Amino acid sequence: MRRVVRRALHAAAIVVTLALYALFGLVGLVRSTRRRARGELPAVLRGPVPIVSIHYAARADRLRGYRSETVVYGTYRISAGGLFDHDLSRWRSIPLFGQLVPYGAFLWALVRFDLFVFFFDGGLLGETPWWRLEPKLLRLAGKRIVVHPYGGDARLASRTRAIPGWNAYSDIAPGDEDRDEADVSERVAVLSRAADAVLGSADLAEDLPRVDGMFPFPIDADEWRPVAPPEGETVRIVHAPNHPHYKGTRYVQAAVEQLRAEGRPLELVLVQGVPGDEARRRYEQADIAVDQLLIGAYAQFAIECMALGRPVVCYLNPRFAERHPEWAESPIVSASPDTIVDELRALVDDRALRLELGERGPDYVRRHHSLEAVGAELDSVYRTVWSRR
């Protein structure tokens, strides 16, 4: 019965939305056309997946003169606390009424924004049955669309498993994936066709229908400043297993246990399900950070730890290096499940090596992941798509 009610609600909502679109879409088209004719920068909207990178990316946009905002329908515990400009989680949580929030957000955004940056989950209507229709309506209203992945929204299990050696699905049996590959594949295809620009990110590039550039995860390098490493005999290793089967957490745990059995004083700190300020405190108290050992590229956790001046261990698959020329300068120690014990042993036994790698991290982050660096990359993409007729 509940499913029938929801279907009826969505059916009614799209009818009303399309009726109002005639007005909202026209107003949005006029505003976007005027901005372009006057040589003004587009107003940018990011969302609605509540990943911290959209918060930093919007700030990077603002440094380049854009009015850039974020909207989300909910938050994760680690990214809660006012990070996003428009947090609609309170309205989204209201029974039945919450199902209508995406439709209202879509109409609101039509009038206010010119350029929409989405993940492959979809746009503001991504959680509704009408997600395929949204890109067409945006384009009809003169809007521009940029799409890039964050991970599971674009990673196809069958293709990823075909990668020789270790990969994101090495520890996940066929059929146990947390995403339906057919749905992921369809969304990637639909949004790639509709987008003015498709950006790859981390390990995700070769599976996309096209790649017009790469999205580097941004961070505020002025907020994430180096912190002196802790003193003491025990070496703390920090790991954030938000997706343990994808990150190879069991290999990290096994490596620490083996090194402990060899007589080394180690403590493994797993950071999961805590607020962002608490997570950061634990990163600062660590001597070594281990990101992931399977996926083949680093992301936000590794960047944060490098910015804090911590040596980072993470599997960097040479297969993806062509898309990441910055890796040639990276201080990250690349390790897979095959080599994690040896690489950790070398770091644990050599404090000078830890300090040397840690000292290289902040400069690397500032050159490749700071708001200024990422803002310049995105500005180039925006200007290209905004100038097209």
Summary of the structure (lengths in Angstrom):
residues: 389
radius of gyration: 22.0
end to end distance: 47.4
largest distance: 71.4
contacts: 1286
relative contact order: 0.12
helix: 48%
strand: 12%
